[in-house]
Amino acid sequence: MTVTLKLENLHTYFHLEGQTLKAVRGIGFTLKRGETLGLVGESGCGKTVTALSLMRLVPAPGRIEAGRVWLENRKGERRDLLVIPERQMRAVRGKEMAMIFQEPMTSLNPVFTIGDQIMEAILVHEKTGRREALQRAIELLRNVNIPSPELRIKDYPHQLSGGQRQRVMIAMALSCRPEVLIADEPTTALDVTVQARILQLLSRLREKYKMAVLLVTHDLGVVAQDTDRVAVMYLGRIVEDAPTTTLFARPLHPYTRALMESIPRLGEEKKRLKTIRGAVPTLSRIPSGCSFHPRCPLAREICREREPIPREITPGHRVECHLFHE
């Protein structure tokens, strides 16, 4: 498959009150056409900042310090999104790379109808009139399973349920058939049945439009079912990267193993679930050496002193841990 998105050595920092908070620290991954990559980890690990960095939407006082984001479109044109002018980047957002934000109610404008908001992207990026844009918006709502789209297109966001608002966000993101779709916790605050329908919808639309999808989530159940590869993130670093089946069959990094062991399983009788001791450190106090060592049951002296480098254990399976450097 063709590589659509390639991220190299990304660093995104927040400069605040004399401190430099390193939210993303030198990560990289590739995303192929038609592939879904799950980016997982606890809250505060840098998943959303990574997604916003790809779109160049990091809010102040955040700043992308270094790295490259290569995007290749269907014409074979390849550009580094971190160096092109902002005018060109605005043309990329929505048309070649789109994002579904975490909370649709705060992402949709409450004073415009959903039809106006879907049509806006079509009118900005494509040479078309309002009548054609309206018909496309109705068809998009139909594709994301909004009932009676000819009527609902005139509704305002507050008139829709949470699941319907999330579908509207998906319709907006897909309005120009982007090369890459970034879905940041697309099922947050939705009940289980709605969550399943949203994920099935994303999978169906990915196949229909041959998109590459970056799925940002903390839900390992979603990852197991709906991704091709997984990148496990901890405190601004990707500590393990592997095909989904490989990662669930043989997790290597102690953090990945701990995440797997904390999942409740049907049919197992346990008095208490396993937990990961401690909490994710604050960005102002990133531990020396391996950032996971204060919580790691297998930590040794070298883990406290030296930061591990990524190593490929088997083809496509990389891990960043001193246990695998020997």
BELWO-V888398 format. One record per backbone hydrogen bond with DSSP energy under -0.5 kcal/mol. NH is the residue of the N-H (numbers start at 1). CO is the residue of the C=O. E is the energy in kcal/mol with one decimal. If there is no record, write none. Layout:
NH,CO,E ; NH,CO,E
This chain:
4,2,-0.6 ; 4,31,-2.2 ; 5,31,-2.3 ; 6,70,-2.4 ; 7,29,-3.3 ; 8,68,-2.8 ; 10,27,-2.6 ; 11,66,-2.4 ; 12,24,-1.7 ; 13,63,-2.4 ; 14,21,-2.6 ; 15,61,-1.7 ; 16,14,-0.8 ; 16,19,-2.4 ; 19,16,-2.0 ; 21,14,-3.4 ; 21,19,-0.6 ; 22,20,-0.7 ; 22,283,-0.6 ; 23,12,-1.0 ; 23,21,-1.3 ; 24,12,-2.0 ; 25,236,-3.0 ; 26,10,-1.9 ; 27,10,-1.5 ; 29,7,-1.1 ; 31,5,-2.7 ; 33,2,-2.9 ; 35,32,-2.1 ; 37,35,-0.5 ; 37,213,-2.7 ; 38,36,-0.5 ; 38,229,-2.9 ; 39,37,-0.5 ; 39,215,-2.6 ; 40,38,-0.7 ; 40,231,-2.3 ; 45,42,-1.4 ; 50,46,-1.8 ; 51,47,-2.0 ; 52,48,-2.7 ; 53,49,-2.1 ; 54,50,-1.9 ; 55,51,-1.2 ; 56,53,-0.9 ; 57,52,-3.0 ; 62,59,-2.4 ; 63,13,-2.7 ; 65,11,-2.3 ; 65,63,-0.7 ; 66,11,-1.3 ; 68,8,-2.2 ; 70,6,-3.1 ; 71,69,-0.5 ; 71,79,-2.6 ; 72,4,-2.7 ; 73,71,-0.5 ; 73,77,-2.1 ; 76,73,-2.1 ; 79,71,-2.0 ; 81,69,-3.1 ; 81,79,-0.8 ; 83,80,-1.6 ; 84,80,-1.0 ; 89,85,-2.0 ; 90,86,-2.3 ; 91,87,-1.0 ; 92,88,-1.1 ; 93,89,-2.4 ; 94,97,-2.7 ; 95,92,-0.6 ; 96,92,-2.5 ; 97,92,-2.0 ; 98,180,-2.4 ; 100,182,-3.3 ; 101,99,-0.7 ; 104,102,-0.6 ; 106,103,-0.9 ; 107,103,-0.9 ; 108,104,-2.2 ; 110,108,-0.5 ; 112,109,-1.3 ; 114,155,-2.6 ; 115,153,-1.8 ; 117,113,-1.7 ; 118,114,-2.1 ; 119,115,-2.6 ; 120,116,-1.6 ; 121,117,-0.8 ; 122,118,-1.1 ; 123,119,-2.9 ; 124,120,-2.3 ; 125,121,-2.2 ; 126,122,-2.0 ; 128,126,-1.4 ; 133,129,-2.4 ; 134,130,-2.5 ; 135,131,-2.0 ; 136,132,-2.2 ; 137,133,-2.2 ; 138,134,-2.3 ; 139,135,-2.2 ; 140,136,-2.4 ; 141,137,-2.1 ; 142,138,-2.0 ; 143,139,-2.3 ; 144,140,-1.5 ; 145,142,-1.5 ; 146,141,-2.7 ; 147,145,-0.6 ; 149,146,-0.5 ; 151,148,-1.6 ; 152,148,-2.4 ; 153,149,-1.6 ; 154,151,-1.5 ; 155,152,-1.9 ; 157,112,-0.5 ; 159,156,-2.1 ; 160,157,-1.8 ; 165,161,-2.5 ; 166,162,-2.0 ; 167,163,-1.7 ; 168,164,-2.2 ; 169,165,-2.2 ; 170,166,-1.9 ; 171,167,-2.6 ; 172,168,-2.5 ; 173,169,-2.3 ; 174,170,-2.0 ; 175,172,-1.0 ; 176,94,-0.5 ; 177,174,-1.8 ; 179,96,-1.6 ; 180,96,-1.9 ; 181,212,-2.9 ; 182,98,-2.9 ; 183,181,-0.6 ; 183,214,-2.9 ; 184,100,-2.5 ; 184,182,-0.7 ; 185,183,-0.9 ; 185,216,-2.7 ; 188,185,-1.6 ; 190,187,-1.7 ; 195,191,-2.7 ; 196,192,-2.2 ; 197,193,-1.7 ; 198,194,-2.4 ; 199,195,-2.2 ; 200,196,-2.3 ; 201,197,-2.2 ; 202,198,-2.4 ; 203,199,-2.2 ; 204,200,-2.4 ; 205,201,-2.6 ; 206,202,-2.3 ; 207,203,-1.8 ; 208,204,-2.0 ; 209,205,-2.6 ; 210,206,-1.2 ; 211,206,-1.3 ; 212,179,-2.4 ; 213,35,-3.0 ; 214,181,-2.6 ; 215,37,-2.8 ; 215,213,-0.7 ; 216,183,-2.8 ; 216,214,-0.7 ; 217,39,-2.2 ; 217,215,-0.6 ; 220,218,-0.8 ; 223,219,-1.8 ; 224,220,-2.5 ; 225,221,-1.4 ; 226,222,-2.5 ; 227,223,-1.1 ; 228,36,-3.0 ; 229,36,-1.7 ; 230,242,-2.9 ; 231,38,-3.1 ; 232,240,-3.3 ; 233,40,-3.2 ; 233,231,-0.5 ; 234,237,-3.1 ; 236,45,-2.6 ; 237,234,-1.5 ; 239,232,-2.2 ; 239,237,-0.8 ; 240,232,-1.1 ; 241,318,-2.4 ; 242,230,-2.2 ; 244,228,-2.3 ; 247,243,-2.7 ; 248,244,-2.2 ; 249,245,-1.6 ; 250,246,-2.8 ; 257,253,-2.6 ; 258,254,-2.1 ; 259,255,-2.2 ; 260,256,-2.3 ; 261,257,-2.5 ; 262,258,-1.1 ; 263,260,-1.4 ; 268,265,-1.4 ; 270,268,-0.7 ; 274,261,-0.6 ; 277,275,-0.6 ; 285,282,-1.7 ; 286,283,-0.6 ; 290,303,-3.0 ; 293,290,-1.7 ; 295,292,-1.8 ; 296,292,-0.8 ; 296,293,-0.7 ; 299,296,-1.1 ; 303,300,-0.6 ; 304,300,-1.0 ; 304,301,-0.7 ; 305,301,-1.1 ; 306,302,-2.7 ; 311,319,-2.2 ; 313,311,-0.7 ; 313,317,-2.5 ; 314,317,-1.0 ; 317,314,-2.9 ; 318,241,-2.8 ; 318,316,-0.6 ; 319,311,-2.3 ; 320,239,-2.8 ; 321,319,-0.7 ; 324,321,-1.5 ; 325,322,-1.7
